Amino acid sequence: MDIQGMDEKKRLQVLIAAVNQEVNTLAEKMGVETDAIIVNQCDHFAYETYGHKGRVIRCFSMAERGVGLNRNTALMRADKELCLFSDEDIVFYTGYEKIVCRAFDEIKDADVITFNFKVDPSRATYVNQSEKRIRWYNYGRYPTFAVAARTESLRRANVSFSLLFGGGARYSNGEDSLFLHDCLKKGLHLYARTEEIGEEVYRESTWFKGYDEKFFTDRGVLYHYLYGALAKIFSLRFLYAHRGEMLKEKSFGEAYRLMKQGIREGKNRN
C-alpha cells in the first residue's frame, strides 16, 4: 500500500488494554483523538463500536485474563499503518497523533518507536533524553504503553506478546521486555524519541505484592527467556543494581537463589 500523501487521520490507531472498564466513556477519559481498539477484560463477551471526535472506537469485551492475550487480541485486529499500545490509565496530550506520525516520517527505517510519558517517580524506569537507536543493551526499560509501531512490520516479523508473562498470566511481569526482545531478534529497527505524548494516572499495581519469593522466582524465569546462558550473570547485575530498594526483607543470597530457581524453571519449560 502506498502511504505517501495518506490522510493523517487514517494512519494511527491506539490499542488499549483495559480491565472492567466502561468502554463507552473510556476514549473520552483517556483523551483519545484517533481510531482505537479497546479490549476490555470483564465478565462477558461483547463487541460494539462507536464514534468519538470523528474517529472509530471498536470495543471487544472478553472474559479471558492475561495482558498478553489482551494486547494480541487488539494487534490481530489492527488495520491502520501505525499502532500505539496503551493502557486504561493513560491520558494522552492533545496533538499526540501528529507527533507519532511525524516521528515515523522522519525516521524512515523505524519499525518501532518509544515515546516519553509522565509517570509517578516510583515507576519511572526510563526517560528518553535524546533520539537514539534501541539496542540489546538498553531495550529492557520501556513499558508497552510507550511503544508505537508500524503494524505491517510487526506482522511481517510475526511478533506478538507472550501469554506467560504480565498481569493475569502465570508470571507476574516482563511481557513488555520480551516483546522488544523479540522485535530486536527478528531484525526490526527500534528507536527512542524525546517527545512526551501523555501521562500515566497513578494506581496501585494489580500484580506487585512486594519483593517476595514469587517476585524473584518470576524474574528468574523472565531472565532465562531474555538472556539464555547469561541469565545468572544478569541476575547478579540486577540484584546488585537494585539492592537498596529490593533487598530489605531478603538477603542478596536468598534473592539470587530464588532467581536461579526461576531460571531452572524456565529451562524446564523449553
Backbone as CSV, one residue per row, in Angstrom:
resi,resn,N_x,N_y,N_z,CA_x,CA_y,CA_z,C_x,C_y,C_z
1,MET,0.841,-1.204,0.000,0.000,0.000,0.000,0.870,1.246,0.000
2,ASP,0.602,2.152,-0.910,1.342,3.412,-0.993,0.801,4.366,0.049
3,ILE,1.643,4.762,1.021,1.177,5.617,2.104,1.548,7.069,1.896
4,GLN,2.249,7.373,0.794,2.623,8.753,0.562,1.366,9.601,0.357
5,GLY,1.246,10.678,1.098,0.100,11.555,0.975,-1.154,11.018,1.641
6,MET,-1.038,9.899,2.357,-2.203,9.344,3.023,-2.759,10.329,4.036
7,ASP,-4.076,10.410,4.123,-4.736,11.242,5.119,-4.242,10.844,6.501
8,GLU,-3.685,11.806,7.236,-3.131,11.505,8.555,-4.156,10.859,9.474
9,LYS,-5.422,11.178,9.282,-6.466,10.633,10.140,-6.626,9.128,9.964
10,LYS,-6.080,8.581,8.908,-6.234,7.155,8.648,-4.989,6.364,9.026
11,ARG,-4.005,7.002,9.626,-2.711,6.362,9.812,-2.530,5.687,11.171
12,LEU,-3.058,6.261,12.241,-2.723,5.827,13.603,-3.943,5.260,14.324
13,GLN,-3.697,4.180,15.055,-4.735,3.510,15.835,-4.158,3.167,17.208
14,VAL,-4.878,3.513,18.264,-4.438,3.193,19.621,-5.031,1.850,20.026
15,LEU,-4.190,0.966,20.559,-4.621,-0.359,21.004,-4.604,-0.376,22.531
16,ILE,-5.784,-0.373,23.144,-5.923,-0.131,24.577,-6.253,-1.420,25.318
17,ALA,-5.424,-1.767,26.304,-5.685,-2.890,27.196,-6.413,-2.378,28.432
18,ALA,-7.585,-2.952,28.717,-8.403,-2.479,29.831,-8.951,-3.667,30.609
19,VAL,-9.310,-3.407,31.866,-9.914,-4.430,32.722,-11.105,-3.794,33.444
20,ASN,-12.275,-4.384,33.242,-13.507,-3.952,33.921,-13.759,-2.451,33.775
21,GLN,-13.660,-1.964,32.547,-13.890,-0.553,32.276,-15.215,-0.348,31.538
22,GLU,-15.740,0.872,31.620,-16.897,1.273,30.839,-16.376,1.763,29.497
23,VAL,-16.461,0.911,28.493,-15.796,1.189,27.228,-16.372,2.406,26.512
24,ASN,-17.642,2.701,26.733,-18.266,3.808,26.008,-17.770,5.176,26.452
25,THR,-17.147,5.250,27.608,-16.613,6.527,28.087,-15.091,6.528,28.180
26,LEU,-14.456,5.397,27.888,-13.011,5.283,28.095,-12.226,6.164,27.128
27,ALA,-12.651,6.250,25.875,-11.915,7.075,24.900,-11.887,8.533,25.343
28,GLU,-13.010,9.032,25.835,-13.068,10.415,26.322,-12.187,10.587,27.551
29,LYS,-12.247,9.644,28.448,-11.453,9.687,29.681,-9.959,9.710,29.381
30,MET,-9.536,9.009,28.337,-8.119,8.893,28.008,-7.635,9.988,27.056
31,GLY,-8.536,10.805,26.561,-8.120,11.839,25.617,-7.769,11.300,24.249
32,VAL,-8.413,10.203,23.847,-8.124,9.589,22.550,-8.611,10.494,21.428
33,GLU,-7.748,10.749,20.452,-8.075,11.595,19.299,-7.992,10.838,17.978
34,THR,-7.714,9.550,18.041,-7.524,8.737,16.846,-8.497,7.569,16.861
35,ASP,-8.464,6.769,15.802,-9.148,5.488,15.855,-8.528,4.669,16.986
36,ALA,-9.307,3.754,17.553,-8.801,2.942,18.659,-9.498,1.597,18.691
37,ILE,-8.796,0.626,19.243,-9.374,-0.678,19.572,-9.221,-0.868,21.073
38,ILE,-10.333,-1.056,21.759,-10.316,-1.321,23.196,-10.622,-2.796,23.416
39,VAL,-9.733,-3.491,24.129,-10.018,-4.860,24.549,-10.190,-4.829,26.061
40,ASN,-11.413,-5.095,26.506,-11.788,-4.959,27.908,-12.017,-6.335,28.512
41,GLN,-11.165,-6.710,29.462,-11.323,-7.986,30.146,-12.328,-7.805,31.277
42,CYS,-13.426,-8.542,31.191,-14.521,-8.364,32.152,-15.197,-9.718,32.357
43,ASP,-16.507,-9.732,32.603,-17.188,-10.992,32.899,-18.117,-11.443,31.776
44,HIS,-17.966,-10.866,30.587,-18.854,-11.236,29.492,-18.166,-11.005,28.154
45,PHE,-18.780,-11.486,27.094,-18.282,-11.287,25.745,-19.211,-10.334,25.003
46,ALA,-18.626,-9.373,24.293,-19.441,-8.432,23.523,-18.551,-7.705,22.527
47,TYR,-19.178,-7.191,21.487,-18.488,-6.330,20.530,-19.386,-5.140,20.224
48,GLU,-18.815,-3.956,20.258,-19.563,-2.756,19.899,-18.607,-1.732,19.319
49,THR,-19.156,-0.779,18.620,-18.356,0.276,18.018,-19.085,1.596,18.158
50,TYR,-18.327,2.676,18.296,-18.946,3.992,18.396,-17.989,5.047,17.856
51,GLY,-18.555,6.209,17.542,-17.762,7.311,17.046,-17.326,8.227,18.174
52,HIS,-16.102,8.736,18.055,-15.578,9.671,19.066,-14.683,10.681,18.359
53,LYS,-15.070,11.942,18.382,-14.306,13.009,17.730,-14.035,12.701,16.265
54,GLY,-15.035,12.125,15.606,-14.909,11.816,14.201,-14.101,10.567,13.891
55,ARG,-13.728,9.822,14.904,-12.954,8.600,14.712,-13.777,7.389,15.154
56,VAL,-13.256,6.203,14.876,-13.975,4.968,15.169,-13.312,4.250,16.350
57,ILE,-14.115,3.928,17.360,-13.641,3.178,18.532,-14.311,1.805,18.496
58,ARG,-13.505,0.769,18.344,-14.013,-0.610,18.315,-13.708,-1.263,19.655
59,CYS,-14.712,-1.902,20.250,-14.592,-2.422,21.618,-14.883,-3.920,21.655
60,PHE,-13.923,-4.677,22.174,-14.068,-6.116,22.337,-14.045,-6.426,23.833
61,SER,-15.137,-6.975,24.339,-15.175,-7.404,25.739,-14.957,-8.910,25.773
62,MET,-14.148,-9.363,26.724,-13.800,-10.787,26.786,-13.604,-11.213,28.231
63,ALA,-13.919,-12.474,28.506,-13.833,-12.978,29.877,-12.462,-13.552,30.211
64,GLU,-11.655,-13.875,29.199,-10.325,-14.433,29.484,-9.428,-13.390,30.131
65,ARG,-8.396,-13.856,30.820,-7.480,-12.969,31.518,-6.065,-13.090,30.962
66,GLY,-5.296,-12.025,31.151,-3.899,-12.008,30.726,-3.632,-10.836,29.814
67,VAL,-2.670,-9.980,30.200,-2.422,-8.779,29.404,-1.846,-9.116,28.034
68,GLY,-1.069,-10.205,27.937,-0.539,-10.600,26.641,-1.652,-10.988,25.684
69,LEU,-2.615,-11.768,26.164,-3.773,-12.141,25.355,-4.552,-10.900,24.948
70,ASN,-4.704,-9.967,25.883,-5.413,-8.719,25.611,-4.750,-7.964,24.458
71,ARG,-3.445,-7.767,24.557,-2.739,-6.983,23.529,-2.728,-7.719,22.186
72,ASN,-2.591,-9.027,22.203,-2.610,-9.776,20.948,-3.974,-9.697,20.274
73,THR,-5.036,-9.705,21.081,-6.388,-9.597,20.532,-6.549,-8.288,19.777
74,ALA,-6.026,-7.202,20.347,-6.096,-5.904,19.668,-5.188,-5.863,18.446
75,LEU,-3.963,-6.374,18.596,-2.996,-6.321,17.499,-3.481,-7.120,16.290
76,MET,-4.133,-8.247,16.519,-4.657,-9.057,15.432,-5.684,-8.287,14.598
77,ARG,-6.359,-7.342,15.224,-7.434,-6.611,14.561,-7.024,-5.216,14.098
78,ALA,-5.782,-4.830,14.374,-5.308,-3.506,13.960,-5.314,-3.414,12.440
79,ASP,-5.809,-2.294,11.909,-5.905,-2.164,10.459,-5.441,-0.798,9.955
80,LYS,-4.595,-0.116,10.741,-4.023,1.152,10.310,-2.513,0.991,10.116
81,GLU,-1.921,1.944,9.440,-0.488,1.876,9.173,0.321,1.822,10.459
82,LEU,-0.057,2.635,11.445,0.677,2.740,12.705,-0.219,2.336,13.867
83,CYS,0.364,1.694,14.861,-0.379,1.377,16.079,0.410,1.887,17.286
84,LEU,-0.328,2.298,18.302,0.244,2.818,19.543,-0.384,2.046,20.688
85,PHE,0.417,1.271,21.399,-0.099,0.472,22.510,-0.400,1.371,23.711
86,SER,-1.427,1.001,24.474,-1.790,1.836,25.606,-2.503,1.008,26.669
87,ASP,-2.665,1.620,27.846,-3.399,1.033,28.958,-4.527,1.966,29.364
88,GLU,-5.447,1.460,30.145,-6.622,2.228,30.549,-6.291,3.436,31.426
89,ASP,-5.111,3.447,32.046,-4.752,4.531,32.964,-3.841,5.575,32.316
90,ILE,-3.827,5.628,30.992,-3.055,6.634,30.265,-3.988,7.752,29.803
91,VAL,-3.512,8.991,29.905,-4.216,10.145,29.352,-3.294,10.790,28.324
92,PHE,-3.741,10.869,27.092,-2.927,11.421,26.019,-3.032,12.944,25.977
93,TYR,-1.927,13.574,25.590,-1.913,15.017,25.394,-2.486,15.350,24.019
94,THR,-3.109,16.491,23.926,-3.637,16.953,22.649,-2.520,17.016,21.601
95,GLY,-2.785,16.469,20.432,-1.808,16.507,19.350,-0.879,15.322,19.282
96,TYR,-1.110,14.276,20.097,-0.193,13.124,20.091,-0.145,12.447,18.720
97,GLU,-1.258,12.510,17.998,-1.301,11.862,16.687,-0.254,12.433,15.741
98,LYS,-0.167,13.752,15.664,0.805,14.380,14.771,2.227,14.062,15.186
99,ILE,2.471,14.016,16.501,3.817,13.732,16.994,4.259,12.330,16.573
100,VAL,3.380,11.351,16.761,3.722,9.969,16.425,3.925,9.811,14.919
101,CYS,3.002,10.347,14.133,3.116,10.226,12.674,4.377,10.921,12.160
102,ARG,4.684,12.101,12.718,5.880,12.836,12.288,7.147,12.055,12.600
103,ALA,7.175,11.394,13.758,8.369,10.627,14.127,8.644,9.513,13.123
104,PHE,7.607,8.812,12.709,7.812,7.740,11.734,8.158,8.290,10.355
105,ASP,7.645,9.468,10.029,8.006,10.089,8.750,9.468,10.522,8.739
106,GLU,9.968,10.971,9.895,11.345,11.452,9.982,12.361,10.319,10.068
107,ILE,11.975,9.207,10.679,12.890,8.062,10.806,12.368,6.967,9.875
108,LYS,12.799,7.017,8.644,12.224,6.177,7.602,12.371,4.686,7.875
109,ASP,13.474,4.288,8.536,13.701,2.865,8.738,13.166,2.363,10.070
110,ALA,12.499,3.217,10.828,11.992,2.818,12.137,10.811,1.867,11.990
111,ASP,10.880,0.736,12.663,9.745,-0.179,12.768,8.992,0.048,14.073
112,VAL,9.745,0.390,15.116,9.183,0.629,16.450,9.812,1.897,17.020
113,ILE,8.992,2.743,17.649,9.497,3.952,18.297,8.864,4.053,19.690
114,THR,9.698,4.361,20.689,9.179,4.614,22.035,9.162,6.114,22.292
115,PHE,8.146,6.551,23.057,7.975,7.953,23.393,7.981,8.125,24.907
116,ASN,8.142,9.373,25.349,8.107,9.667,26.771,6.674,9.851,27.263
117,PHE,6.450,9.435,28.514,5.194,9.672,29.225,5.530,10.152,30.631
118,LYS,4.727,11.021,31.150,4.887,11.458,32.529,4.325,10.372,33.443
119,VAL,5.143,9.891,34.375,4.716,8.827,35.284,5.097,9.189,36.708
120,ASP,4.505,8.483,37.668,4.862,8.660,39.064,6.343,8.326,39.245
121,PRO,7.065,9.113,40.040,8.511,8.863,40.212,8.842,7.428,40.622
122,SER,7.958,6.779,41.356,8.228,5.414,41.797,8.200,4.421,40.644
123,ARG,7.630,4.816,39.508,7.528,3.926,38.351,8.360,4.399,37.173
124,ALA,9.178,5.418,37.396,9.952,5.999,36.295,11.177,5.142,36.005
125,THR,11.066,4.246,35.035,12.183,3.368,34.688,12.998,3.911,33.518
126,TYR,12.488,4.916,32.835,13.206,5.444,31.683,12.767,6.875,31.406
127,VAL,13.662,7.661,30.825,13.325,8.937,30.207,14.223,9.055,28.982
128,ASN,13.631,9.243,27.829,14.427,9.419,26.611,14.970,10.843,26.585
129,GLN,16.260,10.989,26.811,16.896,12.301,26.833,17.312,12.765,25.442
130,SER,17.448,11.817,24.523,17.852,12.148,23.157,17.347,11.062,22.230
131,GLU,17.260,11.385,20.952,16.861,10.366,19.984,18.003,9.374,19.818
132,LYS,17.679,8.083,19.811,18.725,7.064,19.717,18.140,5.747,19.253
133,ARG,18.998,4.867,18.770,18.607,3.501,18.474,18.481,2.736,19.779
134,ILE,17.519,1.873,19.846,17.384,0.959,20.975,18.059,-0.342,20.589
135,ARG,19.007,-0.754,21.426,19.826,-1.931,21.128,19.620,-3.010,22.200
136,TRP,20.416,-4.069,22.078,20.316,-5.185,23.025,20.663,-4.772,24.446
137,TYR,21.501,-3.774,24.600,21.950,-3.396,25.943,21.017,-2.409,26.638
138,ASN,19.979,-1.878,25.959,19.130,-0.887,26.628,17.642,-1.046,26.328
139,TYR,17.230,-2.216,25.853,15.836,-2.369,25.448,14.900,-2.699,26.607
140,GLY,15.437,-3.110,27.757,14.608,-3.658,28.822,13.956,-2.655,29.743
141,ARG,13.970,-1.360,29.393,13.466,-0.352,30.327,12.093,0.181,29.973
142,TYR,11.554,-0.207,28.833,10.399,0.503,28.292,9.080,-0.231,28.553
143,PRO,8.080,0.452,29.093,6.757,-0.161,29.243,6.048,-0.206,27.898
144,THR,5.113,-1.105,27.764,4.430,-1.256,26.486,3.685,0.007,26.086
145,PHE,3.145,0.753,27.067,2.374,1.942,26.697,3.235,3.046,26.088
146,ALA,4.549,2.885,26.099,5.434,3.860,25.455,5.719,3.518,24.000
147,VAL,5.195,2.384,23.520,5.617,1.806,22.247,4.613,2.073,21.133
148,ALA,5.111,2.562,20.005,4.345,2.664,18.763,5.088,1.862,17.697
149,ALA,4.363,1.396,16.693,4.998,0.538,15.689,4.289,0.659,14.352
150,ARG,5.032,0.287,13.315,4.412,0.087,12.008,3.726,-1.277,12.056
151,THR,2.433,-1.289,11.895,1.663,-2.522,12.047,2.164,-3.620,11.118
152,GLU,2.458,-3.270,9.886,2.905,-4.276,8.923,4.267,-4.847,9.304
153,SER,5.127,-4.040,9.923,6.438,-4.545,10.355,6.272,-5.655,11.390
154,LEU,5.352,-5.466,12.336,5.111,-6.491,13.354,4.543,-7.749,12.719
155,ARG,3.650,-7.567,11.753,3.049,-8.723,11.077,4.105,-9.488,10.282
156,ARG,4.929,-8.755,9.562,5.960,-9.389,8.744,6.924,-10.184,9.610
157,ALA,7.252,-9.643,10.786,8.194,-10.310,11.683,7.527,-11.378,12.544
158,ASN,6.194,-11.461,12.472,5.427,-12.431,13.270,5.709,-12.265,14.763
159,VAL,5.670,-11.008,15.224,5.931,-10.691,16.625,4.602,-10.518,17.357
160,SER,4.520,-11.068,18.555,3.334,-10.904,19.388,3.760,-10.917,20.852
161,PHE,2.798,-10.796,21.756,3.087,-10.729,23.183,3.003,-12.109,23.828
162,SER,3.891,-12.351,24.777,3.916,-13.617,25.493,2.651,-13.789,26.325
163,LEU,2.130,-15.006,26.361,0.974,-15.321,27.199,1.393,-15.812,28.582
164,LEU,2.712,-15.948,28.802,3.210,-16.442,30.087,3.454,-15.332,31.097
165,PHE,3.680,-14.089,30.610,4.125,-13.011,31.484,3.147,-11.840,31.457
166,GLY,3.100,-11.118,32.593,2.257,-9.935,32.691,1.053,-10.166,33.578
167,GLY,0.338,-9.088,33.880,-0.832,-9.171,34.732,-1.832,-10.191,34.218
168,GLY,-2.310,-11.064,35.125,-3.266,-12.092,34.756,-2.652,-13.348,34.189
169,ALA,-1.322,-13.359,34.008,-0.637,-14.536,33.468,0.085,-15.276,34.600
170,ARG,0.742,-16.375,34.260,1.391,-17.205,35.277,2.527,-16.463,35.978
171,TYR,3.318,-15.721,35.181,4.443,-14.990,35.744,4.129,-13.496,35.712
172,SER,4.514,-12.799,36.759,3.897,-11.518,37.086,4.157,-10.365,36.127
173,ASN,5.321,-10.253,35.546,5.542,-9.150,34.604,6.695,-9.494,33.662
174,GLY,6.911,-8.634,32.676,8.012,-8.852,31.750,7.591,-8.993,30.308
175,GLU,6.280,-8.962,30.042,5.822,-9.118,28.658,6.310,-7.985,27.767
176,ASP,6.514,-6.788,28.355,6.988,-5.652,27.568,8.433,-5.868,27.114
177,SER,9.299,-6.293,28.030,10.694,-6.561,27.659,10.799,-7.699,26.653
178,LEU,10.007,-8.739,26.833,10.028,-9.864,25.897,9.576,-9.434,24.505
179,PHE,8.609,-8.547,24.436,8.129,-8.075,23.149,9.234,-7.334,22.398
180,LEU,9.916,-6.414,23.080,11.001,-5.673,22.436,12.179,-6.603,22.115
181,HIS,12.436,-7.557,23.003,13.469,-8.574,22.754,13.186,-9.301,21.440
182,ASP,11.938,-9.702,21.241,11.584,-10.431,20.028,11.653,-9.532,18.792
183,CYS,11.309,-8.251,18.963,11.436,-7.311,17.847,12.885,-7.202,17.393
184,LEU,13.802,-7.071,18.347,15.219,-6.998,18.003,15.705,-8.301,17.384
185,LYS,15.274,-9.409,17.948,15.690,-10.717,17.445,15.265,-10.919,15.998
186,LYS,14.104,-10.361,15.627,13.601,-10.504,14.267,14.182,-9.452,13.320
187,GLY,15.091,-8.609,13.822,15.777,-7.658,12.960,15.053,-6.333,12.759
188,LEU,14.032,-6.053,13.562,13.339,-4.779,13.431,14.202,-3.650,13.984
189,HIS,13.985,-2.445,13.479,14.736,-1.270,13.908,13.926,-0.504,14.949
190,LEU,14.509,-0.339,16.139,13.835,0.317,17.256,14.531,1.633,17.572
191,TYR,13.735,2.658,17.838,14.260,3.983,18.174,13.531,4.553,19.388
192,ALA,14.203,5.487,20.056,13.608,6.250,21.161,13.517,7.714,20.755
193,ARG,12.403,8.351,21.081,12.195,9.781,20.816,11.982,10.515,22.138
194,THR,12.211,11.822,22.106,12.150,12.608,23.342,10.780,13.233,23.603
195,GLU,9.874,13.223,22.627,8.583,13.883,22.828,7.764,13.179,23.924
196,GLU,7.115,13.963,24.756,6.213,13.425,25.781,4.791,13.540,25.249
197,ILE,4.100,12.415,25.134,2.789,12.429,24.476,1.621,12.104,25.398
198,GLY,1.879,11.922,26.694,0.793,11.637,27.618,1.312,11.399,29.016
199,GLU,0.405,11.028,29.899,0.797,10.749,31.278,0.028,9.561,31.826
200,GLU,0.632,8.909,32.785,0.015,7.773,33.449,-0.645,8.246,34.729
201,VAL,-1.904,7.876,34.916,-2.609,8.187,36.154,-2.241,7.108,37.158
202,TYR,-1.584,7.504,38.243,-1.051,6.519,39.186,-2.156,5.693,39.833
203,ARG,-1.910,4.392,39.935,-2.808,3.474,40.634,-1.967,2.356,41.222
204,GLU,-2.513,1.647,42.187,-1.802,0.523,42.775,-1.663,-0.589,41.742
205,SER,-0.499,-1.229,41.727,-0.271,-2.314,40.800,-1.206,-3.479,41.082
206,THR,-1.688,-4.103,40.013,-2.567,-5.255,40.175,-1.790,-6.551,40.404
207,TRP,-0.467,-6.522,40.174,0.304,-7.752,40.308,1.396,-7.669,41.357
208,PHE,1.910,-6.491,41.657,3.063,-6.373,42.557,2.627,-6.486,44.016
209,LYS,3.137,-7.505,44.696,2.805,-7.751,46.104,4.030,-7.626,47.003
210,GLY,5.048,-6.955,46.523,6.265,-6.801,47.299,7.378,-7.675,46.747
211,TYR,8.566,-7.487,47.286,9.740,-8.236,46.818,9.818,-9.560,47.561
212,ASP,8.876,-10.434,47.207,8.736,-11.719,47.887,9.316,-12.843,47.022
213,GLU,9.061,-14.077,47.448,9.617,-15.215,46.715,9.128,-15.253,45.266
214,LYS,7.854,-14.999,45.061,7.311,-15.042,43.704,7.954,-13.980,42.815
215,PHE,8.190,-12.794,43.365,8.802,-11.734,42.562,10.141,-12.187,42.014
216,PHE,11.012,-12.706,42.881,12.357,-13.080,42.434,12.345,-14.342,41.567
217,THR,11.478,-15.305,41.895,11.388,-16.500,41.067,10.885,-16.158,39.671
218,ASP,9.839,-15.355,39.607,9.304,-14.934,38.303,10.347,-14.166,37.502
219,ARG,11.125,-13.336,38.185,12.173,-12.579,37.497,13.221,-13.531,36.919
220,GLY,13.520,-14.609,37.643,14.460,-15.603,37.130,13.945,-16.282,35.870
221,VAL,12.665,-16.639,35.862,12.073,-17.243,34.655,12.189,-16.276,33.489
222,LEU,11.856,-15.010,33.734,11.941,-13.988,32.690,13.364,-13.871,32.158
223,TYR,14.341,-13.851,33.045,15.726,-13.685,32.613,16.212,-14.874,31.793
224,HIS,15.671,-16.059,32.062,16.005,-17.202,31.198,15.581,-16.908,29.763
225,TYR,14.382,-16.388,29.581,13.873,-16.114,28.233,14.580,-14.920,27.597
226,LEU,14.977,-13.959,28.397,15.624,-12.772,27.850,17.095,-12.999,27.539
227,TYR,17.807,-13.704,28.419,19.275,-13.735,28.334,19.876,-15.120,28.149
228,GLY,19.081,-16.165,28.205,19.591,-17.505,27.945,20.745,-17.888,28.848
229,ALA,21.884,-18.248,28.266,23.042,-18.717,29.028,23.615,-17.642,29.946
230,LEU,23.299,-16.378,29.695,23.804,-15.279,30.527,22.832,-14.880,31.624
231,ALA,21.778,-15.663,31.832,20.732,-15.289,32.782,21.265,-15.104,34.204
232,LYS,22.179,-15.965,34.642,22.696,-15.855,36.003,23.525,-14.587,36.179
233,ILE,24.317,-14.259,35.174,25.128,-13.037,35.249,24.233,-11.807,35.322
234,PHE,23.195,-11.778,34.498,22.290,-10.629,34.516,21.461,-10.599,35.798
235,SER,21.211,-11.752,36.401,20.526,-11.789,37.695,21.375,-11.121,38.769
236,LEU,22.658,-11.442,38.791,23.565,-10.817,39.755,23.630,-9.311,39.531
237,ARG,23.700,-8.916,38.290,23.733,-7.484,37.952,22.454,-6.785,38.410
238,PHE,21.315,-7.426,38.168,20.018,-6.871,38.552,19.936,-6.697,40.073
239,LEU,20.318,-7.717,40.813,20.221,-7.659,42.274,21.178,-6.619,42.856
240,TYR,22.368,-6.537,42.293,23.324,-5.541,42.791,22.830,-4.124,42.519
241,ALA,22.288,-3.905,41.326,21.831,-2.559,40.962,20.653,-2.105,41.806
242,HIS,19.815,-3.052,42.265,18.590,-2.699,42.990,18.619,-3.155,44.450
243,ARG,19.813,-3.408,44.957,19.924,-3.978,46.302,19.336,-3.077,47.379
244,GLY,19.472,-1.764,47.246,18.951,-0.853,48.257,17.449,-0.845,48.325
245,GLU,16.799,-1.040,47.199,15.337,-0.995,47.118,14.704,-2.353,47.366
246,MET,15.288,-3.416,46.834,14.620,-4.714,46.794,15.053,-5.698,47.865
247,LEU,16.194,-5.463,48.491,16.745,-6.474,49.396,16.646,-6.054,50.858
248,LYS,15.489,-5.564,51.249,15.264,-5.167,52.641,14.748,-6.329,53.480
249,GLU,14.050,-7.251,52.844,13.496,-8.394,53.568,14.224,-9.692,53.272
250,LYS,14.911,-9.734,52.150,15.672,-10.928,51.791,17.125,-10.546,51.545
251,SER,18.012,-11.456,51.876,19.418,-11.201,51.650,19.741,-11.344,50.172
252,PHE,20.902,-10.850,49.786,21.352,-10.983,48.402,21.377,-12.460,48.007
253,GLY,21.896,-13.301,48.893,21.996,-14.734,48.600,20.643,-15.392,48.434
254,GLU,19.691,-15.028,49.297,18.344,-15.603,49.196,17.685,-15.217,47.871
255,ALA,17.793,-13.929,47.520,17.179,-13.459,46.283,17.818,-14.125,45.064
256,TYR,19.141,-14.285,45.100,19.835,-14.921,43.980,19.438,-16.394,43.869
257,ARG,19.282,-17.055,45.002,18.839,-18.465,44.983,17.466,-18.584,44.329
258,LEU,16.566,-17.662,44.643,15.224,-17.697,44.063,15.260,-17.412,42.562
259,MET,16.109,-16.482,42.157,16.215,-16.205,40.729,16.789,-17.408,39.979
260,LYS,17.767,-18.079,40.566,18.310,-19.287,39.931,17.246,-20.379,39.847
261,GLN,16.403,-20.465,40.865,15.292,-21.413,40.836,14.365,-21.097,39.661
262,GLY,14.097,-19.807,39.451,13.270,-19.396,38.323,13.934,-19.693,36.988
263,ILE,15.248,-19.496,36.903,15.968,-19.811,35.667,15.826,-21.294,35.337
264,ARG,15.964,-22.160,36.343,15.790,-23.601,36.123,14.373,-23.915,35.665
265,GLU,13.402,-23.249,36.269,12.010,-23.456,35.870,11.797,-23.059,34.414
266,GLY,12.401,-21.952,34.023,12.291,-21.527,32.626,12.905,-22.534,31.680
267,LYS,14.071,-23.074,32.042,14.718,-24.088,31.202,13.844,-25.315,31.042
268,ASN,13.195,-25.712,32.132,12.360,-26.922,32.100,11.101,-26.733,31.263
269,ARG,10.738,-25.467,30.982,9.563,-25.208,30.155,9.883,-25.354,28.670
270,ASN,11.169,-25.281,28.340,11.564,-25.333,26.915,11.342,-26.734,26.324
